[in-house]
Amino acid sequence: MTPNLPPIEWRVHLKSSPEQAFAAWTTDEGRAGFWAEESKESERGFELRFINGQTLDVEVVEASPSSCFAFNYFGGSTVTIDFVANEVGGCDLHLREEGVPVAEHLENYAGWVSVLLACKAAVDLGADLRSHDPRRSWDQRYVDN
């Protein structure tokens, strides 16, 4: 029997506006600033290249400016990110990943925390938290995107 795991769901508060946060997720420069070593737009979405050499062709499902960004991810899952303006001038980013294969659920659950905190540092502070060292990647259990 296959376990029925819940979707992965995280939220993070940003001091930055929904427009700034949306740009970080939807542009090559933004994605390369916190998530992957390289990002290249493609006809259906974008390709990510990670520090361990792994690549992923990402299909964009929805891109509603400064509101919602959804894409297909590893293992055929779907990630939806909502950008919600808040009362203090920033935004609350709400990430939800559905359809995560059981074998990848735990890794993705932890991985999104790392990605979201790296996003917060990049968007709010202009800081890149990653080591950019393939000897110190997620594969070696370093908290590094």
N, C-alpha and C positions, 0 to 999 in steps of 0.2 A: 504494500500500500504506500503510495506517495503522499508525504505530508502536504497539507494545504497551508502554506506559509502566507502570512499577510504581506501586503505591499510594503516596501521600504518607504518610510516617510520621515522627513526632517524639515525643520524650519531654522532660519537664521535671520537675525535682524541686522540690517545694514544702515549706516548713516547716510549712504549715498542714495540718490534718487532711483526710482524704477527705471528711468531711461539709461542711467549709467550702468546699473546692474544688467539690464537687458543687453546692452552693447558688449559687456564682458562675455556673455554667453553666446552671442550671435555673430561675432566678428573673429576673424583669424587672429588678429592682434590680441583681442581680449582673451580668447581661449588659450593662446600660447603664454599669456601672462600669469596663469594660475593652474591650468589643468593639464595640458599636454605639452611636450617639447615643441611640437609643430602642429599647426592646423592649416589646412588648405581647403578652400571652398571648392565644391564640386557641383555638378549639375543637379543632383538630388539632395545635396546637403553639404557635408564637409568630411574630410579625412583627418583623423588624429594620429599622430605618431608619439608614442610614449617613451620614457627614458630607457625602458628595457628593450626597445626596438619593435615592440608590438605596434601594429597599426589597426585602425578600425575605420571602416567606411560607414559613416553615420547618415541615415536618412532623416531629414527634417519632416515631421508630421504636421506641425503647426508653428507659426511664428507671427503672433499678434503683437505689434510693437508695444514695448514697455508693459505688457500685460501677461503673455503666456508664451512659452517656448517648449515644444515637445519634439522628441526624437526617439528613434529606435536605437537600442544600445546593445551591449554584449549579450549573447545568448537569446536574442530576439525580444528582450524586454522593451518596455516603453517608459521613457522618463518624461515627466511633465513638470515644468517649473512655472509657478505663478509668481508674479511680481506685484506686490500690493503696497501702495503708498500708505504710510502710517501718519499718525497725528503729530509726530515729532520731526517730520520733514524727510525722513529716510524711507526705507521700504522693508517689508518683511518678504523674504524669499521662501517659498514653500515648494519643496521638491518631493515628488512621489514617483517611485519606480514600481511598475506592475509587470507581472509575468516573468519574474526573475527565476531562472532555473534553480532548483533546490541546491545543487552543488555549488552555485555561485552566491547564494543568498547571504551567507555570513560575511564573505569578503566584500560584497557590494554594500552591505549594511554599514560596515566600518569604513569602507572606502569613500562613501559619500560625505561622511563627517570630515575626512581629510580634505576632500575637494571643496566643500562649502567653507571651511575655515580658511583655506588658501584663497578662495574667491573673496571672502571678507577682507583679508589682508591686502589683496591686490586692489580691489575696488575702493575700499575706504582709506587705505593708508599708502597705496602705491608700492607695497612691499611684496616681494616674491619669496615665499617660505621654502621653496624647493631647493634641494642640493644640486640638481642637474648632474649628479654623479651616478652612472649606472651601477656602480658597486654598492650604492646605498639607496636602493629602490624598494618599492613595495614588495618585490620578489624576495628580498632579504629581510623582510619584516621591519623596514624603516617606514615611518609615517612620512611618505613622500609620494606625490602624484607622479 
